[in-house]
Amino acid sequence: MKRKSVNILLVAAALAAIVLASRTVEGIGARKREMDIQYLPNTQSLKLMSLGYRNLVSDILWFKTTQYYGGYRMGRNSLRLFKHLINVITDLDPQFTFAYQLGAVIMAEDMGDFEEGRRLLRKGIENNPENWRLNFELGFLYYITGRDYKMAQQYFTMASRMPGANERALRFAASAAARGDDLSLSIKMWKHLADNTEEEFMKELAAGYIRKLEKKMEERREEGE
């Protein structure tokens, strides 16, 4: 019992150090200057300080990171340190899937760094191989930001085949296939959706897309004659 109390006190001290470092992050905007990344806690030091409470430390740092991002949205600071913060958080808690999802979007959209966003989601998939949402989010990143519809379709399709996935993943896969000009594959996916749903709305939606895609294929054949 005494040893547990000592551990808790030590972790509390570690968290105090994290908060202190995080306050320094928050102060970037107020001081209107950049801080070198070396002043932030790194993964290895935080693992040592956490004494096994890595998820707790990750949660504290995540809270501070969201404050840091909020400061950026309000024009108080840049996002220069964001990549480091997200990577530390996901190193401490590899199963923190929302950090991968939101972090990738911010990197790709706010920071204009698609490659870093892609890399972060790949890290998440490697650490959570059965999580369909991470595959879906990577497909969405390729679809919206990368404009790579073939890769988007591949990840949407992978997501759709994973346990727990909802039909939205296959809908996006069908859409990406059409955007990538693979009309026959898109039709096949829409037919699969129509055949495997009990919702009338979805059946009608799929039928509408199938008609449009078949018409487009017919027009192409006529142009080629």
C-alpha positions as protocol buffer text, in pm:
chain_id: "A"
residue {
  index: 1
  type: MET
  ca { x: 0 y: 0 z: 0 }
}
residue {
  index: 2
  type: LYS
  ca { x: 283 y: 235 z: 95 }
}
residue {
  index: 3
  type: ARG
  ca { x: 464 y: 156 z: -228 }
}
residue {
  index: 4
  type: LYS
  ca { x: 149 y: 228 z: -430 }
}
residue {
  index: 5
  type: SER
  ca { x: 113 y: 566 z: -258 }
}
residue {
  index: 6
  type: VAL
  ca { x: 472 y: 652 z: -340 }
}
residue {
  index: 7
  type: ASN
  ca { x: 415 y: 556 z: -703 }
}
residue {
  index: 8
  type: ILE
  ca { x: 108 y: 776 z: -722 }
}
residue {
  index: 9
  type: LEU
  ca { x: 304 y: 1068 z: -578 }
}
residue {
  index: 10
  type: LEU
  ca { x: 581 y: 1012 z: -832 }
}
residue {
  index: 11
  type: VAL
  ca { x: 333 y: 1000 z: -1117 }
}
residue {
  index: 12
  type: ALA
  ca { x: 173 y: 1318 z: -985 }
}
residue {
  index: 13
  type: ALA
  ca { x: 514 y: 1482 z: -997 }
}
residue {
  index: 14
  type: ALA
  ca { x: 560 y: 1357 z: -1352 }
}
residue {
  index: 15
  type: LEU
  ca { x: 223 y: 1495 z: -1451 }
}
residue {
  index: 16
  type: ALA
  ca { x: 316 y: 1828 z: -1296 }
}
residue {
  index: 17
  type: ALA
  ca { x: 622 y: 1833 z: -1521 }
}
residue {
  index: 18
  type: ILE
  ca { x: 403 y: 1755 z: -1822 }
}
residue {
  index: 19
  type: VAL
  ca { x: 160 y: 2031 z: -1733 }
}
residue {
  index: 20
  type: LEU
  ca { x: 450 y: 2272 z: -1690 }
}
residue {
  index: 21
  type: ALA
  ca { x: 581 y: 2178 z: -2034 }
}
residue {
  index: 22
  type: SER
  ca { x: 233 y: 2205 z: -2179 }
}
residue {
  index: 23
  type: ARG
  ca { x: 186 y: 2551 z: -2030 }
}
residue {
  index: 24
  type: THR
  ca { x: 503 y: 2647 z: -2208 }
}
residue {
  index: 25
  type: VAL
  ca { x: 341 y: 2524 z: -2528 }
}
residue {
  index: 26
  type: GLU
  ca { x: 33 y: 2734 z: -2458 }
}
residue {
  index: 27
  type: GLY
  ca { x: 250 y: 3036 z: -2399 }
}
residue {
  index: 28
  type: ILE
  ca { x: 394 y: 3026 z: -2747 }
}
residue {
  index: 29
  type: GLY
  ca { x: 121 y: 3245 z: -2887 }
}
residue {
  index: 30
  type: ALA
  ca { x: 125 y: 3489 z: -2596 }
}
residue {
  index: 31
  type: ARG
  ca { x: 499 y: 3544 z: -2630 }
}
residue {
  index: 32
  type: LYS
  ca { x: 471 y: 3551 z: -3011 }
}
residue {
  index: 33
  type: ARG
  ca { x: 778 y: 3338 z: -3063 }
}
residue {
  index: 34
  type: GLU
  ca { x: 854 y: 2979 z: -3150 }
}
residue {
  index: 35
  type: MET
  ca { x: 997 y: 2731 z: -2904 }
}
residue {
  index: 36
  type: ASP
  ca { x: 1246 y: 2467 z: -3003 }
}
residue {
  index: 37
  type: ILE
  ca { x: 1095 y: 2121 z: -2988 }
}
residue {
  index: 38
  type: GLN
  ca { x: 1361 y: 2001 z: -2746 }
}
residue {
  index: 39
  type: TYR
  ca { x: 1180 y: 2175 z: -2461 }
}
residue {
  index: 40
  type: LEU
  ca { x: 883 y: 1941 z: -2497 }
}
residue {
  index: 41
  type: PRO
  ca { x: 879 y: 1605 z: -2318 }
}
residue {
  index: 42
  type: ASN
  ca { x: 982 y: 1316 z: -2543 }
}
residue {
  index: 43
  type: THR
  ca { x: 829 y: 971 z: -2547 }
}
residue {
  index: 44
  type: GLN
  ca { x: 1109 y: 792 z: -2366 }
}
residue {
  index: 45
  type: SER
  ca { x: 1124 y: 1036 z: -2076 }
}
residue {
  index: 46
  type: LEU
  ca { x: 746 y: 1030 z: -2035 }
}
residue {
  index: 47
  type: LYS
  ca { x: 740 y: 651 z: -2034 }
}
residue {
  index: 48
  type: LEU
  ca { x: 992 y: 654 z: -1753 }
}
residue {
  index: 49
  type: MET
  ca { x: 806 y: 921 z: -1556 }
}
residue {
  index: 50
  type: SER
  ca { x: 467 y: 754 z: -1600 }
}
residue {
  index: 51
  type: LEU
  ca { x: 561 y: 445 z: -1392 }
}
residue {
  index: 52
  type: GLY
  ca { x: 314 y: 238 z: -1590 }
}
residue {
  index: 53
  type: TYR
  ca { x: 38 y: 502 z: -1602 }
}
residue {
  index: 54
  type: ARG
  ca { x: 100 y: 575 z: -1968 }
}
residue {
  index: 55
  type: ASN
  ca { x: -265 y: 609 z: -2065 }
}
residue {
  index: 56
  type: LEU
  ca { x: -319 y: 867 z: -1793 }
}
residue {
  index: 57
  type: VAL
  ca { x: -17 y: 1067 z: -1905 }
}
residue {
  index: 58
  type: SER
  ca { x: -137 y: 1041 z: -2266 }
}
residue {
  index: 59
  type: ASP
  ca { x: -480 y: 1173 z: -2166 }
}
residue {
  index: 60
  type: ILE
  ca { x: -328 y: 1472 z: -1986 }
}
residue {
  index: 61
  type: LEU
  ca { x: -108 y: 1555 z: -2282 }
}
residue {
  index: 62
  type: TRP
  ca { x: -403 y: 1510 z: -2520 }
}
residue {
  index: 63
  type: PHE
  ca { x: -603 y: 1764 z: -2321 }
}
residue {
  index: 64
  type: LYS
  ca { x: -318 y: 2012 z: -2349 }
}
residue {
  index: 65
  type: THR
  ca { x: -279 y: 1939 z: -2718 }
}
residue {
  index: 66
  type: THR
  ca { x: -644 y: 2019 z: -2785 }
}
residue {
  index: 67
  type: GLN
  ca { x: -590 y: 2348 z: -2602 }
}
residue {
  index: 68
  type: TYR
  ca { x: -287 y: 2410 z: -2821 }
}
residue {
  index: 69
  type: TYR
  ca { x: -493 y: 2345 z: -3133 }
}
residue {
  index: 70
  type: GLY
  ca { x: -766 y: 2573 z: -3000 }
}
residue {
  index: 71
  type: GLY
  ca { x: -504 y: 2844 z: -2961 }
}
residue {
  index: 72
  type: TYR
  ca { x: -411 y: 2798 z: -3327 }
}
residue {
  index: 73
  type: ARG
  ca { x: -774 y: 2831 z: -3435 }
}
residue {
  index: 74
  type: MET
  ca { x: -796 y: 3156 z: -3240 }
}
residue {
  index: 75
  type: GLY
  ca { x: -475 y: 3290 z: -3394 }
}
residue {
  index: 76
  type: ARG
  ca { x: -266 y: 3267 z: -3077 }
}
residue {
  index: 77
  type: ASN
  ca { x: -3 y: 3021 z: -3193 }
}
residue {
  index: 78
  type: SER
  ca { x: 119 y: 2815 z: -3486 }
}
residue {
  index: 79
  type: LEU
  ca { x: 103 y: 2436 z: -3512 }
}
residue {
  index: 80
  type: ARG
  ca { x: 478 y: 2391 z: -3526 }
}
residue {
  index: 81
  type: LEU
  ca { x: 482 y: 2149 z: -3233 }
}
residue {
  index: 82
  type: PHE
  ca { x: 162 y: 1961 z: -3315 }
}
residue {
  index: 83
  type: LYS
  ca { x: 321 y: 1665 z: -3496 }
}
residue {
  index: 84
  type: HIS
  ca { x: 555 y: 1598 z: -3206 }
}
residue {
  index: 85
  type: LEU
  ca { x: 274 y: 1616 z: -2952 }
}
residue {
  index: 86
  type: ILE
  ca { x: 51 y: 1374 z: -3143 }
}
residue {
  index: 87
  type: ASN
  ca { x: 334 y: 1128 z: -3197 }
}
residue {
  index: 88
  type: VAL
  ca { x: 421 y: 1131 z: -2826 }
}
residue {
  index: 89
  type: ILE
  ca { x: 56 y: 1078 z: -2733 }
}
residue {
  index: 90
  type: THR
  ca { x: 16 y: 782 z: -2968 }
}
residue {
  index: 91
  type: ASP
  ca { x: 350 y: 636 z: -2859 }
}
residue {
  index: 92
  type: LEU
  ca { x: 231 y: 642 z: -2498 }
}
residue {
  index: 93
  type: ASP
  ca { x: -113 y: 503 z: -2585 }
}
residue {
  index: 94
  type: PRO
  ca { x: -101 y: 318 z: -2919 }
}
residue {
  index: 95
  type: GLN
  ca { x: -473 y: 229 z: -2888 }
}
residue {
  index: 96
  type: PHE
  ca { x: -585 y: 593 z: -2864 }
}
residue {
  index: 97
  type: THR
  ca { x: -756 y: 575 z: -3204 }
}
residue {
  index: 98
  type: PHE
  ca { x: -924 y: 916 z: -3196 }
}
residue {
  index: 99
  type: ALA
  ca { x: -583 y: 1084 z: -3162 }
}
residue {
  index: 100
  type: TYR
  ca { x: -477 y: 923 z: -3490 }
}
residue {
  index: 101
  type: GLN
  ca { x: -802 y: 1024 z: -3661 }
}
residue {
  index: 102
  type: LEU
  ca { x: -813 y: 1387 z: -3553 }
}
residue {
  index: 103
  type: GLY
  ca { x: -437 y: 1431 z: -3569 }
}
residue {
  index: 104
  type: ALA
  ca { x: -425 y: 1313 z: -3931 }
}
residue {
  index: 105
  type: VAL
  ca { x: -703 y: 1550 z: -4036 }
}
residue {
  index: 106
  type: ILE
  ca { x: -531 y: 1847 z: -3873 }
}
residue {
  index: 107
  type: MET
  ca { x: -196 y: 1758 z: -4029 }
}
residue {
  index: 108
  type: ALA
  ca { x: -345 y: 1715 z: -4376 }
}
residue {
  index: 109
  type: GLU
  ca { x: -594 y: 2005 z: -4373 }
}
residue {
  index: 110
  type: ASP
  ca { x: -468 y: 2271 z: -4132 }
}
residue {
  index: 111
  type: MET
  ca { x: -98 y: 2206 z: -4182 }
}
residue {
  index: 112
  type: GLY
  ca { x: -117 y: 2109 z: -4549 }
}
residue {
  index: 113
  type: ASP
  ca { x: 92 y: 1798 z: -4486 }
}
residue {
  index: 114
  type: PHE
  ca { x: -91 y: 1504 z: -4643 }
}
residue {
  index: 115
  type: GLU
  ca { x: 210 y: 1274 z: -4610 }
}
residue {
  index: 116
  type: GLU
  ca { x: 236 y: 1323 z: -4232 }
}
residue {
  index: 117
  type: GLY
  ca { x: -137 y: 1265 z: -4196 }
}
residue {
  index: 118
  type: ARG
  ca { x: -110 y: 948 z: -4402 }
}
residue {
  index: 119
  type: ARG
  ca { x: 189 y: 830 z: -4200 }
}
residue {
  index: 120
  type: LEU
  ca { x: 6 y: 888 z: -3870 }
}
residue {
  index: 121
  type: LEU
  ca { x: -295 y: 683 z: -3981 }
}
residue {
  index: 122
  type: ARG
  ca { x: -66 y: 405 z: -4104 }
}
residue {
  index: 123
  type: LYS
  ca { x: 88 y: 403 z: -3757 }
}
residue {
  index: 124
  type: GLY
  ca { x: -260 y: 375 z: -3609 }
}
residue {
  index: 125
  type: ILE
  ca { x: -352 y: 86 z: -3840 }
}
residue {
  index: 126
  type: GLU
  ca { x: -33 y: -101 z: -3752 }
}
residue {
  index: 127
  type: ASN
  ca { x: -107 y: -60 z: -3380 }
}
residue {
  index: 128
  type: ASN
  ca { x: -479 y: -137 z: -3423 }
}
residue {
  index: 129
  type: PRO
  ca { x: -504 y: -381 z: -3716 }
}
residue {
  index: 130
  type: GLU
  ca { x: -869 y: -473 z: -3647 }
}
residue {
  index: 131
  type: ASN
  ca { x: -1001 y: -118 z: -3628 }
}
residue {
  index: 132
  type: TRP
  ca { x: -1207 y: -53 z: -3940 }
}
residue {
  index: 133
  type: ARG
  ca { x: -1245 y: 319 z: -3870 }
}
residue {
  index: 134
  type: LEU
  ca { x: -874 y: 387 z: -3911 }
}
residue {
  index: 135
  type: ASN
  ca { x: -875 y: 221 z: -4253 }
}
residue {
  index: 136
  type: PHE
  ca { x: -1185 y: 420 z: -4340 }
}
residue {
  index: 137
  type: GLU
  ca { x: -1022 y: 746 z: -4227 }
}
residue {
  index: 138
  type: LEU
  ca { x: -714 y: 673 z: -4437 }
}
residue {
  index: 139
  type: GLY
  ca { x: -940 y: 609 z: -4735 }
}
residue {
  index: 140
  type: PHE
  ca { x: -1116 y: 937 z: -4664 }
}
residue {
  index: 141
  type: LEU
  ca { x: -782 y: 1117 z: -4645 }
}
residue {
  index: 142
  type: TYR
  ca { x: -687 y: 981 z: -4988 }
}
residue {
  index: 143
  type: TYR
  ca { x: -1033 y: 1069 z: -5120 }
}
residue {
  index: 144
  type: ILE
  ca { x: -1061 y: 1428 z: -4994 }
}
residue {
  index: 145
  type: THR
  ca { x: -704 y: 1552 z: -4960 }
}
residue {
  index: 146
  type: GLY
  ca { x: -492 y: 1322 z: -5174 }
}
residue {
  index: 147
  type: ARG
  ca { x: -741 y: 1297 z: -5462 }
}
residue {
  index: 148
  type: ASP
  ca { x: -609 y: 946 z: -5511 }
}
residue {
  index: 149
  type: TYR
  ca { x: -934 y: 760 z: -5573 }
}
residue {
  index: 150
  type: LYS
  ca { x: -775 y: 424 z: -5639 }
}
residue {
  index: 151
  type: MET
  ca { x: -603 y: 421 z: -5300 }
}
residue {
  index: 152
  type: ALA
  ca { x: -916 y: 560 z: -5138 }
}
residue {
  index: 153
  type: GLN
  ca { x: -1123 y: 278 z: -5285 }
}
residue {
  index: 154
  type: GLN
  ca { x: -874 y: 19 z: -5160 }
}
residue {
  index: 155
  type: TYR
  ca { x: -885 y: 143 z: -4801 }
}
residue {
  index: 156
  type: PHE
  ca { x: -1262 y: 193 z: -4802 }
}
residue {
  index: 157
  type: THR
  ca { x: -1300 y: -164 z: -4929 }
}
residue {
  index: 158
  type: MET
  ca { x: -1065 y: -300 z: -4664 }
}
residue {
  index: 159
  type: ALA
  ca { x: -1260 y: -113 z: -4397 }
}
residue {
  index: 160
  type: SER
  ca { x: -1591 y: -250 z: -4529 }
}
residue {
  index: 161
  type: ARG
  ca { x: -1468 y: -607 z: -4484 }
}
residue {
  index: 162
  type: MET
  ca { x: -1359 y: -566 z: -4124 }
}
residue {
  index: 163
  type: PRO
  ca { x: -1564 y: -668 z: -3817 }
}
residue {
  index: 164
  type: GLY
  ca { x: -1801 y: -397 z: -3698 }
}
residue {
  index: 165
  type: ALA
  ca { x: -1786 y: -191 z: -4017 }
}
residue {
  index: 166
  type: ASN
  ca { x: -2108 y: -26 z: -4127 }
}
residue {
  index: 167
  type: GLU
  ca { x: -2228 y: 6 z: -4486 }
}
residue {
  index: 168
  type: ARG
  ca { x: -2094 y: 361 z: -4513 }
}
residue {
  index: 169
  type: ALA
  ca { x: -1749 y: 215 z: -4584 }
}
residue {
  index: 170
  type: LEU
  ca { x: -1872 y: 27 z: -4889 }
}
residue {
  index: 171
  type: ARG
  ca { x: -2073 y: 329 z: -5008 }
}
residue {
  index: 172
  type: PHE
  ca { x: -1756 y: 536 z: -5008 }
}
residue {
  index: 173
  type: ALA
  ca { x: -1568 y: 253 z: -5178 }
}
residue {
  index: 174
  type: ALA
  ca { x: -1828 y: 252 z: -5457 }
}
residue {
  index: 175
  type: SER
  ca { x: -1808 y: 630 z: -5487 }
}
residue {
  index: 176
  type: ALA
  ca { x: -1427 y: 625 z: -5498 }
}
residue {
  index: 177
  type: ALA
  ca { x: -1431 y: 354 z: -5765 }
}
residue {
  index: 178
  type: ALA
  ca { x: -1658 y: 572 z: -5980 }
}
residue {
  index: 179
  type: ARG
  ca { x: -1442 y: 880 z: -5922 }
}
residue {
  index: 180
  type: GLY
  ca { x: -1140 y: 670 z: -6016 }
}
residue {
  index: 181
  type: ASP
  ca { x: -1320 y: 577 z: -6341 }
}
residue {
  index: 182
  type: ASP
  ca { x: -1370 y: 211 z: -6254 }
}
residue {
  index: 183
  type: LEU
  ca { x: -1740 y: 219 z: -6337 }
}
residue {
  index: 184
  type: SER
  ca { x: -1795 y: -157 z: -6353 }
}
residue {
  index: 185
  type: LEU
  ca { x: -1646 y: -205 z: -6006 }
}
residue {
  index: 186
  type: SER
  ca { x: -1857 y: 77 z: -5870 }
}
residue {
  index: 187
  type: ILE
  ca { x: -2174 y: -81 z: -6014 }
}
residue {
  index: 188
  type: LYS
  ca { x: -2078 y: -415 z: -5860 }
}
residue {
  index: 189
  type: MET
  ca { x: -2039 y: -251 z: -5518 }
}
residue {
  index: 190
  type: TRP
  ca { x: -2369 y: -65 z: -5541 }
}
residue {
  index: 191
  type: LYS
  ca { x: -2545 y: -389 z: -5638 }
}
residue {
  index: 192
  type: HIS
  ca { x: -2388 y: -563 z: -5339 }
}
residue {
  index: 193
  type: LEU
  ca { x: -2517 y: -285 z: -5115 }
}
residue {
  index: 194
  type: ALA
  ca { x: -2866 y: -307 z: -5261 }
}
residue {
  index: 195
  type: ASP
  ca { x: -2874 y: -684 z: -5219 }
}
residue {
  index: 196
  type: ASN
  ca { x: -2756 y: -676 z: -4859 }
}
residue {
  index: 197
  type: THR
  ca { x: -2959 y: -398 z: -4701 }
}
residue {
  index: 198
  type: GLU
  ca { x: -3310 y: -396 z: -4562 }
}
residue {
  index: 199
  type: GLU
  ca { x: -3342 y: -19 z: -4585 }
}
residue {
  index: 200
  type: GLU
  ca { x: -3557 y: 99 z: -4873 }
}
residue {
  index: 201
  type: PHE
  ca { x: -3372 y: 431 z: -4885 }
}
residue {
  index: 202
  type: MET
  ca { x: -3043 y: 251 z: -4942 }
}
residue {
  index: 203
  type: LYS
  ca { x: -3194 y: 29 z: -5211 }
}
residue {
  index: 204
  type: GLU
  ca { x: -3326 y: 335 z: -5392 }
}
residue {
  index: 205
  type: LEU
  ca { x: -2997 y: 520 z: -5353 }
}
residue {
  index: 206
  type: ALA
  ca { x: -2801 y: 226 z: -5493 }
}
residue {
  index: 207
  type: ALA
  ca { x: -3046 y: 183 z: -5782 }
}
residue {
  index: 208
  type: GLY
  ca { x: -3007 y: 550 z: -5873 }
}
residue {
  index: 209
  type: TYR
  ca { x: -2629 y: 528 z: -5883 }
}
residue {
  index: 210
  type: ILE
  ca { x: -2641 y: 206 z: -6083 }
}
residue {
  index: 211
  type: ARG
  ca { x: -2865 y: 367 z: -6346 }
}
residue {
  index: 212
  type: LYS
  ca { x: -2634 y: 668 z: -6377 }
}
residue {
  index: 213
  type: LEU
  ca { x: -2321 y: 455 z: -6403 }
}
residue {
  index: 214
  type: GLU
  ca { x: -2474 y: 216 z: -6656 }
}
residue {
  index: 215
  type: LYS
  ca { x: -2588 y: 511 z: -6865 }
}
residue {
  index: 216
  type: LYS
  ca { x: -2237 y: 655 z: -6855 }
}
residue {
  index: 217
  type: MET
  ca { x: -2090 y: 322 z: -6964 }
}
residue {
  index: 218
  type: GLU
  ca { x: -2340 y: 300 z: -7250 }
}
residue {
  index: 219
  type: GLU
  ca { x: -2253 y: 652 z: -7367 }
}
residue {
  index: 220
  type: ARG
  ca { x: -1885 y: 560 z: -7370 }
}
residue {
  index: 221
  type: ARG
  ca { x: -1953 y: 251 z: -7579 }
}
residue {
  index: 222
  type: GLU
  ca { x: -2150 y: 456 z: -7828 }
}
residue {
  index: 223
  type: GLU
  ca { x: -1871 y: 714 z: -7853 }
}
residue {
  index: 224
  type: GLY
  ca { x: -1624 y: 437 z: -7920 }
}
residue {
  index: 225
  type: GLU
  ca { x: -1822 y: 292 z: -8209 }
}
